[in-house]
């Protein structure tokens, strides 16, 4: 997920431990490793968040990795 507008409070064990501002991504570990979220976020003001589901995220990561591998092979063949 990526915050594009506003701000978020980050909570853990009933304490605010940080904040998220525009342009920052969060929640990627849970998507990557299919694990429990390590903290909770709460809007501190009106906010806009872009959300991507796990399948779309993995598809993009796979394509990016394959493209990077192809680029490396082309470079090594020169």
JOSULBEL-V938542 format. One line per field, one symbol per residue. burial: # if it has 24 or more other ideal C-beta (glycine too) atoms within 12 Angstrom, else .. A space follows every 10 residues. Layout:
burial: ???
This chain:
burial: ###...#### .........# .....##... #......... #.....#.#. ......#... .......... ........
